[in-house]
């Protein structure tokens, strides 16, 4: 009986090992994706607030969008978007 239990345990470890590795990889990918999604949502919130306050959506490359959010827009409005999804607008 003892040998059967050891055999079942070894087989379980062999079978579960690839599943455990796949679960860990999926966890890491989801964590990275979630961080990227927060950044994208912050940029979207900032551009939406810029559109709302200055009637212009910042377009172009990353550098020009960042400049627009930092005050290089028609109303010289600075949009500060933090990681808490609570954007604040300053003049």
MARSEGU-932733 format. One record per atom (N, C-alpha, C): x, y, z; residue in three letters. Coordinates in steps of 0.02 Angstrom, whole numbers, padded with zeros to 5 digits, always signed. Example, Ala and Ser with C-alpha at 12.3 -4.5 7.8 and 13.67 -1.06 7.14 Angstrom:
2
+00660-00284+00390Ala
+00615-00225+00390Ala
+00660-00165+00390Ala
+00642-00112+00354Ser
+00684-00053+00357Ser
+00645+00002+00394Ser
END
This chain:
91
+00041-00060+00000Unk
+00000+00000+00000Unk
+00043+00063+00000Unk
+00097+00059+00039Unk
+00142+00116+00044Unk
+00175+00131-00024Unk
+00194+00078-00061Unk
+00226+00087-00126Unk
+00177+00117-00176Unk
+00114+00097-00171Unk
+00063+00124-00217Unk
+00053+00199-00204Unk
+00051+00219-00141Unk
+00043+00290-00124Unk
+00103+00331-00147Unk
+00163+00304-00140Unk
+00223+00339-00164Unk
+00220+00345-00240Unk
+00201+00291-00274Unk
+00195+00292-00347Unk
+00143+00345-00369Unk
+00086+00347-00337Unk
+00034+00396-00354Unk
+00060+00467-00342Unk
+00096+00477-00288Unk
+00125+00543-00273Unk
+00175+00565-00325Unk
+00219+00520-00346Unk
+00269+00536-00397Unk
+00235+00552-00464Unk
+00186+00511-00483Unk
+00150+00523-00545Unk
+00114+00591-00542Unk
+00084+00607-00486Unk
+00050+00671-00477Unk
+00099+00729-00485Unk
+00158+00723-00456Unk
+00208+00776-00463Unk
+00231+00783-00536Unk
+00240+00728-00570Unk
+00262+00731-00639Unk
+00208+00763-00683Unk
+00145+00745-00672Unk
+00091+00772-00712Unk
+00077+00845-00695Unk
+00081+00863-00631Unk
+00063+00931-00609Unk
+00118+00982-00623Unk
+00179+00960-00633Unk
+00235+01006-00643Unk
+00226+01052-00703Unk
+00209+01026-00762Unk
+00198+01072-00819Unk
+00138+01119-00808Unk
+00087+01094-00775Unk
+00029+01137-00761Unk
+00047+01193-00714Unk
+00088+01179-00665Unk
+00111+01230-00617Unk
+00154+01281-00653Unk
+00198+01259-00697Unk
+00240+01306-00734Unk
+00198+01351-00779Unk
+00148+01322-00811Unk
+00104+01362-00855Unk
+00064+01413-00814Unk
+00041+01393-00756Unk
+00003+01439-00713Unk
+00047+01497-00691Unk
+00109+01483-00673Unk
+00156+01536-00652Unk
+00170+01584-00710Unk
+00179+01557-00769Unk
+00192+01599-00828Unk
+00131+01643-00843Unk
+00072+01616-00839Unk
+00011+01654-00851Unk
+00003+01709-00799Unk
+00019+01695-00737Unk
+00016+01745-00684Unk
+00063+01803-00699Unk
+00124+01788-00720Unk
+00173+01841-00734Unk
+00151+01883-00794Unk
+00125+01852-00846Unk
+00102+01889-00905Unk
+00044+01934-00887Unk
-00003+01909-00848Unk
-00060+01950-00828Unk
-00039+02009-00785Unk
+00011+02000-00742Unk
+00035+02054-00701Unk
+00067+02109-00745Unk
+00106+02089-00795Unk
+00136+02137-00840Unk
+00083+02174-00880Unk
+00034+02137-00905Unk
-00019+02166-00945Unk
-00061+02216-00903Unk
-00072+02199-00841Unk
-00112+02243-00798Unk
-00075+02309-00787Unk
-00009+02307-00778Unk
+00030+02369-00771Unk
+00028+02411-00834Unk
+00033+02379-00892Unk
+00029+02415-00955Unk
-00040+02446-00965Unk
-00092+02410-00946Unk
-00159+02436-00953Unk
-00170+02497-00910Unk
-00141+02500-00851Unk
-00148+02559-00808Unk
-00116+02620-00841Unk
-00058+02610-00872Unk
-00025+02665-00906Unk
-00068+02690-00964Unk
-00095+02644-01003Unk
-00137+02663-01060Unk
-00200+02699-01037Unk
-00230+02674-00983Unk
-00290+02707-00957Unk
-00274+02777-00931Unk
-00216+02785-00899Unk
-00196+02852-00876Unk
-00187+02899-00935Unk
-00155+02876-00988Unk
-00146+02919-01047Unk
-00213+02936-01079Unk
-00259+02888-01082Unk
-00325+02901-01110Unk
-00362+02952-01067Unk
-00358+02946-01001Unk
-00390+02994-00957Unk
-00361+03063-00966Unk
-00296+03067-00972Unk
-00263+03132-00982Unk
-00283+03164-01048Unk
-00286+03124-01101Unk
-00305+03153-01166Unk
-00379+03172-01166Unk
-00421+03134-01132Unk
-00492+03151-01127Unk
-00502+03216-01089Unk
-00465+03226-01034Unk
-00470+03288-00997Unk
-00442+03347-01036Unk
-00390+03335-01075Unk
-00364+03389-01117Unk
-00416+03409-01169Unk
-00449+03360-01199Unk
-00502+03375-01248Unk
-00559+03414-01215Unk
-00577+03394-01155Unk
-00632+03426-01119Unk
-00616+03499-01102Unk
-00554+03512-01083Unk
-00537+03579-01058Unk
-00509+03625-01112Unk
-00475+03598-01161Unk
-00444+03642-01211Unk
-00470+03630-01281Unk
-00518+03585-01290Unk
-00551+03571-01355Unk
-00502+03543-01407Unk
-00446+03516-01386Unk
-00398+03486-01433Unk
-00375+03419-01404Unk
-00377+03367-01444Unk
-00350+03302-01424Unk
-00277+03300-01444Unk
-00232+03284-01396Unk
-00161+03279-01414Unk
-00150+03219-01460Unk
-00119+03231-01517Unk
-00105+03177-01565Unk
-00031+03180-01584Unk
-00008+03125-01612Unk
+00061+03121-01635Unk
+00099+03067-01599Unk
+00164+03076-01599Unk
+00208+03027-01566Unk
+00203+03036-01490Unk
+00234+02991-01454Unk
+00231+02994-01380Unk
+00257+03061-01354Unk
+00310+03086-01384Unk
+00340+03148-01359Unk
+00291+03207-01367Unk
+00256+03211-01422Unk
+00210+03267-01432Unk
+00149+03261-01386Unk
+00126+03200-01372Unk
+00070+03191-01326Unk
+00091+03211-01255Unk
+00150+03191-01235Unk
+00175+03209-01169Unk
+00183+03285-01163Unk
+00209+03317-01215Unk
+00215+03391-01214Unk
+00147+03424-01208Unk
+00097+03396-01243Unk
+00030+03425-01238Unk
+00002+03417-01168Unk
+00014+03361-01136Unk
-00010+03351-01068Unk
+00029+03393-01017Unk
+00090+03412-01036Unk
+00131+03453-00991Unk
+00122+03528-01001Unk
+00076+03547-01044Unk
+00060+03618-01050Unk
+00072+03649-01118Unk
+00098+03611-01165Unk
+00109+03637-01233Unk
+00046+03626-01274Unk
-00009+03661-01255Unk
-00072+03658-01290Unk
-00100+03728-01295Unk
-00155+03739-01332Unk
-00180+03807-01344Unk
-00194+03847-01281Unk
-00215+03815-01227Unk
-00230+03852-01166Unk
-00175+03847-01113Unk
-00118+03819-01131Unk
-00062+03808-01085Unk
-00084+03773-01022Unk
-00126+03723-01030Unk
-00155+03685-00976Unk
-00112+03624-00961Unk
-00095+03614-00898Unk
-00055+03556-00878Unk
-00101+03503-00850Unk
-00099+03443-00878Unk
-00140+03387-00855Unk
-00094+03339-00818Unk
-00108+03328-00754Unk
-00069+03282-00714Unk
-00112+03220-00702Unk
-00088+03163-00725Unk
-00126+03101-00716Unk
-00084+03054-00674Unk
-00110+03036-00616Unk
-00073+02993-00570Unk
-00094+02920-00577Unk
-00061+02876-00540Unk
-00076+02805-00545Unk
-00142+02786-00510Unk
-00174+02832-00477Unk
-00236+02817-00440Unk
-00299+02830-00481Unk
-00293+02845-00545Unk
-00349+02861-00589Unk
-00385+02924-00567Unk
-00350+02968-00534Unk
-00381+03031-00512Unk
-00342+03088-00545Unk
-00360+03106-00605Unk
-00323+03160-00638Unk
-00339+03227-00606Unk
-00289+03270-00604Unk
-00300+03338-00579Unk
-00276+03386-00632Unk
-00312+03440-00639Unk
-00296+03490-00690Unk
-00270+03553-00655Unk
-00216+03582-00682Unk
-00189+03644-00654Unk
-00179+03693-00710Unk
-00180+03755-00694Unk
-00166+03808-00744Unk
-00102+03843-00726Unk
END
